Amino acid sequence: MFEGFEKATVETAGATINLVRAGEGPPLLLLHGYPQTLTMWHRIAPRLAERFTVIAPDLRGYGASSTPEGGPDHFGYSKRAMAQDQVEMMQRLGYEEFFLAGHDRGGRVGHRMALDHPRRVKKLAVLDIVPTRTMFAQVNQYLATVYYHWYFLIQPFDLPERMIGADPEFFIRNFFARLGAGALAPEAVAEYVRAFRDPAVIHATCEDYRAAASIDLEHDAADLATKVKCPLLVLWGAKGRIGPAFDVLATWRERAADVRGRSLPCGHYIPEEAPEETLQELLSFFAA
């Protein structure tokens, strides 16, 4: 699905990051969400590579990247640690500053990166999220139901690991079915299922959510007075779960100085469900 892309791995201080890269022009980093891998960008990365140098990695703990331990406080899967991986990876590839688009968990890593490394991120696009702190602070019956996995995955080791590991293919396919993601390519879903057959990936991705419910909130609380300074594009699915629960743009304007965006005619998996619309929005934003 990434014909013409170079495959590589990069060693950072904390992990080994698997990636694909192609194109010429300004560097554009694409970060995926849960329960996916870099494969989620397969419908738009080749066309973005006509204008940009596209780098699409697997986040630590996901896909073919390494699965370091989270530690007793889950810092190993804090968005700070995951963002640091990406900054180091980009430096080792020769990019001191870059554009960044992140979907779902990748958007949360991007948000943290823009706060911790403001000189690195020139522009940031976040896809179908509001800030983690806001999600937890405003939870209600609706959000607890549609985002049940946030509360399932944070349960102590090894309850979710055992339950997912009993039938990882059922878990992944059911996860997508609940979000109405029928437009996903079968070969992409097969790749996500393959990754989750590894118990280390199951554990690492649970640690990602455990970190979000603990140490990430501490980091976010410490930065409440700091806004993202770079231009921020926010896209969300009109048929997804974020729009009905939040005034998405107003929510992000509490956390960033320069915000624009809109809903797209799709569900949660924006780059896979609405590739043409996503492509045009990203091209317009990053090329401006």
N, C-alpha and C positions, 0 to 999 in steps of 0.2 A: 504493500500500500504506500510505500515511500520510495518508489522507483527514482533513482538518481540522487538519493540522499546518502551522504556518508554516515556510516555507523561508527561510533566511538565510545570509549569510556574515559572518564576523568576522575582522578583521585583527588578528593578534598581532604581537609584535616579530619573530617568525621565520617566520610562515606565514599563509596565508589558509585559514581553517577553514570548511568547508561543514557545515551542520547543519539539523535540523528540530526544532521545539519546539511543545509543546501542553500544555494542562492548567492546573490551579491547585493551589496548595498548596506544600509544601516542594520545593525544587529537587532533582531526581534526574538525575544525569549518567550516561549509558549509553555505554560504550566497547566497540567491536567488536574482533574478532580477525582473523587472517590465514586465508585470502586474501579477506576480506570487506569490507563497508562498513557504514554505519549501517543498511542494509537488513536486517541480521540480526535486528534487534529488532522487525520488523514484526508478529510474532504476539503480542507482549505490550506493546509501547509504548502502543497506544491504551487498553488497560485500566489500565495504570499511570498514565496521564494522568487517570484518574478520581479519583485520590488525590494525585497529585504534579504539579508542573510538570516535565515530561520534556524533557530536552535530549539529543538523540542526534546527535553529530557524526561526520564522517569524520576519523580521525586524519591527521596530516600524512603525505603520501605515498600515501594511500589514497583511493579513490573520487574525489570531486570537489574535495577539498582540494588545496592546492598541493603541489609536490614540490621543496622546497629541496634544495640539495646537502648531502651528508653531511659533506664535508670529509675531509682525510686521516686523521683519527682517528675518523671516523664520528660525531662528537658531534652532528651535525644530526639523527640518528635515535636518539640515546641516549634512554632512557626519561625522563631528566631533562629534555631539551629537549621531548619530546613531552608530558610532564606540564605543563611551563611553558606550552605552548600552551593547554592546557585550563583552567588557572588563570586566565590572562589572558582567555580567551574568556568564562568564567563571570563574571569581574569586569565585563567590558564589557556583559554582559547584565544586570548588576545583582545578581549573587549572590556574596556574600563567603564563604559556607560552604554546603555541599551534601552530599547523599548521593551515593555513587558505586557503580556496578556495572560490572565489566569482565570480558569474556570473552577468554581466550587473550591475545593481545598487549595488549588493552585492560586485562586484569587486571594485567599487568606494569607498564603505565603507572600504573595505580591504586596498585599497591604502592609504586612510587617516589614518587608524589604524596603518599601518606600519610606517607612519611618526610621528604620535603622541605618539605611544606606541611601540617603536622599540624593547624593551626588551620582549614584549609579543609575537610578531609574529616571529616564528622561520623560516618559509618559507611561501611564498605567491604565490598562483596561481590566475591569473585573466583571465576570460573567455569572449572573444569577445568584448573587449573594448580597446580604447586608452584613455589617461587621459582627464578629462572633459575640462580642459583649452585648450587642443589641439583641441578638437572637436569644441568648440566655435570659436577659433582663425582661424581655417582653413575651416570654413563653405563655401560651394559653392552651386550651384543649385542642384547638385546631392545629397549632404548630407541633404540639406533643404527639399528635396522631400522624401527621404527614411526615414529620421528621423523627419518627420513633427511634431510628437507628442512632441518633445522637445520644440517646439515653441507654440504649442497649449496648453499644460498643464501649461506653465508658465504665461498664461494670467491671469489678476487679478481675484480674487474671485468675482462672482461665475459663470463666463461664462463657463469654461470647466466642472465644477461640474454639472451645470444644463444640459449641453448637454450630458454628459456621463450618468447622472442619468436618463435621459429620456428613455434610453434603454441600460442598462449596458451589457446585454448579447450580443446584436448586436455589441456593441463597442469592447468587448473582443474578440469575434469570428472573427470580421473583422480585428482586430489588428493582430491576429495570421495568418489569411489568407494572409494579405499583406506581411508578412515575410515568407510565404511559409512553415509554420510549420505544415504540414500535418501529420508528424510522431508523434505528441504529443498524448498521451493516452487520449481517451475520458473521462475517469474518472478524469484525472488530469485537463483537460480543464473545466470540470464541477465544480471542486473545485475552480478554478480561477474565474469562473463566480459567484459562490456562494459568495465568498469574496467581489466581487464588487457590490453585491446587497446592501451592507451597505453604506449609504451616507457618513459616517465618514471615511471609507476606501477610497472612491473616493476623498474626500477632502484631506486626509493625503497624498495620493500618488501624488496629484497635488502639495502639499507643498514640497514634495521631489524634484520635478523638479524645482519649484520656488527657492528653496535653491540652487540648482545646478547652476542656472543662476545669482545668487547674492552673498550670503555670502560664498558659497563654493569657488567661484572665488577669493574672498578676502583672504581666508585662503590659497589657492593655490599660490597666488601671493607672500604671505609672506614667503612661503617655497621654492621659486624657486632655492635657493642655496643649498637645502637639497635633497639628493637622498635617495631612499629606500635602506637600507643597507642589508637586508636579501636576500637570493636567490629568484629570481622571475621567475616563469613559466608563459608564455603567450600562450594561445591557442585561435584560432579564426576559424570561419567557412569558408571554401573555397567557399561556395555558399552564404555566407552572404554579409554584406554591408561594413564591416570594411576593408577587404583585398583590394578591388579595390580603396579605397580612401587614404590609408596610407601604408607606409612601417612600418608595425606593430612593428617589433623587433627594428628597428632603433629609432622609436618614443619612445618606452619604455626605451631604453638605454640612452635617455636624462634625464630620471627621476629615474633610478635605476642603481645600481652599478654592479649587477650580473644577467644577463638576458639570458634566453634561451626559445625556444618554436617553434611552428609550426602551420600550418593550419590543420584542420581536415575535412573529407569529409561530410560536413553538412552545414546547415544554422546557424542562430543565436543561437538557443536553444541547445547548444552543449551537455549537459548531457542527454537530452531527445532524440535528433536526432541521436547522435553517442555515445551511452553509452559505448560500448566496447572500442572504441578508447580513450574516455575520461577517463575511468577507468584505462586503462593501463598507460596513461600519468601521472595521479595523483599518482598511486601506485609507478611508477618508480621515480617520483620526490620526494615524501614525504618519501619513504622508503629508499632512498639512504643515 
